Amino acid sequence: MTRAVIEEILPPGVRSAEAFDDLAPAPLFPEEAALMAGRRPRRQRQFATARACARRSLAELGVAPAPLLPGPGGAPLWPAGVVGSITHCDGYRAAVVARSAEVTALGIDAEPALPLPPGVLGLVASDQEREALERLSRRRPGLSWDRLLFSAKEAVYKAWFPSAGRWLGFADAEVRLGPAGTFTARLHPADPPPRAYTRFAGRWLMRGDLLVTAAVGVWAPEIQEASAGSP
Ligand SMILES: CC(C)(COP(=O)(O)OP(=O)(O)OC[C@H]1O[C@@H](n2cnc3c(N)ncnc32)[C@H](O)[C@@H]1OP(=O)(O)O)[C@@H](O)C(=O)NCCC(=O)NCCS
């Protein structure tokens, strides 16, 4: 039996489900099937398996199955009172959910544990982040730290978007990876919406040929109030 991966890096209160293939037929609600009509079979399978994972994790929260459709910007429209996130990459699909009364904002990402393609790191990382990656690579060679930074930023973006409702560039987030499975992110977008999270705490894990990251919003009233222009 395959050991759970994403579960290892989630905070208390978060439910998860994952799949390592699309072999089990995953049924869709008519609204979801309509959305996937005409899409490539690979995307249909990926979407359906991710929905099956989402419904399994929602069931653990006591939420009945319902269509899970994308909202503006592609973020899933979770049922009221629920936060969550979905990821898929080759050989892996996962969904995580929690009660919004217990967990602020959630984002997960999965990537192959391989270096980023040439040229991508320059688009994703600041000079400071690149220097940190070099230090981490010296300390623990053999781990694709550049891909891990990318994944952490994707997880942060997925956690940020539902509260902010807008795009965030890679340069708008400074991510600090810890050598032993943690990270933090500070966002500094121009004019952030007052209710958007701008601090995130996360964890990462490498398991075999897979990297996974999970980010949770950290509510920092002094920062939120300052960005909203409060005295
Ligand atoms: C949206 C994005 C983060 C998805 O990441 P990805 O690695 O390409 O793909 P993943 O399989 O991991 O995730 C896809 C899932 O993300 C979710 N998603 C898509 N857009 C989203 C958004 N705006 N907010 C939250 N979740 C979103 C969806 O659930 C999607 O799966 P589904 O379409 O089957 O429901 C990525 O394509 C993107 O646009 N990145 C640029 C923005 C960014 O990361 N900025 C960094 C700021 S620090």
The ligand as an ORCA input file, in Angstrom:
! r2SCAN-3c Opt
* xyz 0 1
  C      -2.930     28.401    -10.954
  C      -1.600     27.695    -10.765
  C      -1.003     28.097     -9.409
  C      -1.830     26.178    -10.812
  O      -0.649     25.477    -10.518
  P      -0.109     24.293    -11.449
  O       1.159     23.799    -10.842
  O      -0.080     24.762    -12.864
  O      -1.181     23.149    -11.399
  P      -1.703     22.249    -10.201
  O      -2.135     20.973    -10.798
  O      -0.752     22.169     -9.070
  O      -2.983     23.031     -9.685
  C      -4.122     23.106    -10.495
  C      -5.283     23.404     -9.591
  O      -5.076     24.658     -8.955
  C      -6.344     25.207     -8.629
  N      -6.330     26.597     -9.039
  C      -6.320     27.090    -10.300
  N      -6.340     28.442    -10.251
  C      -6.352     28.789     -8.943
  C      -6.377     30.030     -8.261
  N      -6.393     31.205     -8.903
  N      -6.397     30.026     -6.915
  C      -6.400     28.865     -6.220
  N      -6.378     27.639     -6.822
  C      -6.354     27.622     -8.163
  C      -7.398     24.391     -9.368
  O      -8.050     23.579     -8.419
  C      -6.583     23.551    -10.326
  O      -7.092     22.255    -10.542
  P      -8.504     22.023    -11.300
  O      -8.504     22.951    -12.470
  O      -8.491     20.582    -11.660
  O      -9.551     22.376    -10.269
  C      -0.573     28.083    -11.886
  O      -0.981     27.563    -13.123
  C      -0.374     29.577    -12.037
  O      -1.138     30.258    -12.699
  N       0.696     30.120    -11.446
  C       1.071     31.493    -11.622
  C       0.732     32.334    -10.426
  C       1.679     32.084     -9.327
  O       1.929     30.958     -8.958
  N       2.254     33.133     -8.760
  C       3.186     32.957     -7.700
  C       2.960     34.002     -6.704
  S       4.068     33.806     -5.346
*
